[in-house]
Structures are given as structure tokens and as C-alpha cells.
Amino acid sequence: MNIKSVCVIGALILATGFSRAQASTLDASTDNSSDPSVSVLYSQSTYVKGNAGNVTTLETPGAGELFLTLTDLDFPTQFASLDFSLSSSSTALTGLADPGTLQLSVTGPTTLYADVFASAQGKCDVGLYNLTATFLGNASPVPLPGSGTLLSGALLFLLAGVYRRRVAGVFRHRGSCLSTAWRLRRTAGIAIS
């Protein structure tokens, strides 16, 4: 390796190390094809300068469990205070005094409001937090009587086919032996009675 290629590689490493940082929001409605009963209702990081309050509307699709996670991302420092409350259109349901996870049972389709109150601290007086709402729907049970009947019928059908093949194989084998014996006796001139 010559000195020119080393300089080019070093320049590429330095250029990637000093790239400009950018932030973006990810779409919360991700595809959960492995488990359709789990859905992310909301997931977003929020930048706060000074003191701020943020209200997020959450629509639960049906009965199930709602998990709300509030995370202080410690950027650049921790918040002086980070509070969370959850309410419906008529009443306040519950809250968190610090970052953490809250689990709530929901009996049907509901509109809820997540309120986050943040107070930044430090030299810059800024902070970053993340709120994620995940819904785990109640899975409908699989009807076992219909499945059991179908499974037992298929097993009986397979066993009947195996039995039929074995019985047919025994007679086919005997028939081939008899026909071979018949041919041998006929070619030897032995009378068959």
C-alpha cells in the first residue's frame, strides 16, 4: 500500500467522522406481521427547551393492555423534572412522577390523552425524552372442538390408507409368488391341480 492510498483512506475516515448530525421522526405504525395483536400506537422523541408540556392523543382499537413508556434520554443532561399523566375525555386516570413504564387494561375502543410535562436543566437548558405507547390486543381463542374433529378425521384417513396399502401389499406379494410358481410348473410340464 502506497502513501497516496493511505491518505485517501484517512481522508474518508475523517470525512465520515465529522458529518453533520440530523434528526428525524420514525413512523410509529410499524408492520408487526409476526404478531398482529401487538401495535405501536405512538413512538416519538421530543426536544424540550426550558419548560414544556406536550399532549398526545392515543386511540386504542379494542380491548387489551396499553403499555406507556416514558424515557429520559439524558441529552445533554437529565431533566430537572419529567412528569406524565394519562386521562380520558372525562377523567384523569393515572400518572407517573418519574420516567418509567405504565400498564393499563382497556375494555374497548377508547380515546386517551397522554400529557408529558418536562423541565430542562443545565447550561443549555435543553433535554430530550421519548414516549412510546404499545397496545397488546386480546387474542381471540381458537375453537378446539372443530380443530380436534378435523385433526382426528385426518389421522383416521391416514391410518386407513396405511392399512389398505399393507393388506394390498400382502395379497400382491402372494399373487406374484403364485404366478411365479404357476409359470415354473407350466414350463416344466407339471400338471397343476
N, C-alpha and C positions, 0 to 999 in steps of 0.2 A: 504494500500500500504506500503510495507516494504522499508527499506533503500536501498536494493540492486536494486530494480526496479527503484527507483528514480535516482540512479547513472547511470544506463543503459540508461534511457531516456535522462538525462543530457548529457551523452557522445555522443549520437546520434545527439542531437541538436547542440552540439559544432562541431561535425564532418561535418555536413551539412553546418554550417556557415563558415567554413574555407576551403571549397573545392576550387580547382584551377579553375580560370576563363578561358574559352576558347571562341574563336570567330569563326564564320562560315558564309558562304555566302548562302543566301536563293536563290532558283531558282526563277527567275522573271516571268517565263511563268506559272502563276497560272491558275487554271481552273475557268473560270467565266461562269459557266453553267447557272446562273441566268440571265445574260445579255451578249450574245455573241458578241455584238458590242463593248464592253469595253475590252481592253487588256493592260497588263503591259508589255511594251517593255523592260524596264530596271529598276532595283532597286537594288542598292548596296551601302554599306557604305565603305568608303576608308580611310585608315590610312595614315597620312602625317607626315613626319619628316623633319623639316626645310621648304624648299620651294619645291613645286612640281606642275607639270602640268599633266593632265590626259585627254586623248581623248577617247570618247566613240562613236561608230557607232550605229546609230538608223535607222532601216528600217521600214517605215510606210507602211502598207498593201494597203492603198487606200485613198479615200477622207474622211476627218473628222477633228477632233480637236486633237491637240497634247498638252498635259499639262506636263511641265517640272518643277519639284520642287527640289530646292537645299536647303538643311538644314544643318546648322552648329550645330553639336551635342554637342557642348560645353564640349568636353572631352580632356584633363582635364580643358582647358580654351577655350575661343573663339579664332578664327583665327584673326590674325592681318589684313589680307585681304582674301576675298573669292570671286573670280570673275568667271563669266560664260559667254560663248559666244556660239552661235549656227550658224553653217554655212552649206552650201551645197558644192558640189564639185566645184562650180564656183564662189560663192559669200558669203560674211558674211551676215547673216540675221538679227540677233539681239543679245542682251546680257543683263546681269544683273550685277550691280556693287556690290550688296549685296545678301545674301541668300533670297529666295522668290520663287514665282511661276510665270511661264511664259506660256501664252496660245498662240498657233499658229494655224491658219487654213491651212490645207493641201488639195490641189486639187486632188491629185492622189498618186500613189505609189512613194515614194521619199526616197533617202538615205541622212540622215543628220548627222552632226558631232557635238557632244557636247563637248566643251573644258572647263575644270574646272582648274582654277589657284588658288592655296592655299599657304598662308604664315603663318606658325605656330608661336606662341609666348609663352612666359612663361619660367619657369626654365627648363622644359624638352624639349621645342621647338618641341612639337608634337601636333597633332589635329586629329579630326575625323569628316568627313562630309558624307552626304547621298545624292545621286542623284537618282531621280525616274522619269521615263518617262511613262506616261499613254496615250493611244490612244483611243479616242472615235470615232468610225466609224459612218458614216451617215447611219441611218437605212432606208431600203427600205420601201416605203409606202405599206400598204395592199390594194389591189384593192377592193374598196367598192361596185361597181356595181355587181360583181359576188357574193360577200358575202351577199348583200342585197337580191338578187334574191333567193339565197339558203335559207336564213332565212325566207323570206315571203312564199316561197313554203312549207317549213316545217310547218309553222304556219297554212297555209290553210289546209294542210293534217291533222293536229291535230284537227282543228275545224270541218272538215268533219267527222272525226271519232267520235267525241263527239256528233255531230248532229245525226249521224246514230244510235249510241247506244241509244240516248234518244228516237228517233222515234221507234226503235225496242222494247225498254222497254215499251213504251205506248201500243203497239199492243200486246205484250206478256202478259202484265198485264190484258188487256181486254179479251184476249183469255182465260186466266186462269179463269177469273170470269165467262165467258160464259160457259166454260166447267164444272165449278162447279155447275152453275145453271142448266145446262142440266142434270147432274147426279142426282141432288136433285129432279127434276121433274120426271125423269125416275123412280127412286126408289119409289116415292110417287104415281106413276100411273097417273100423269097428262099428258094429251096429249099436245104435243108441235106443234104449227102450224108454 
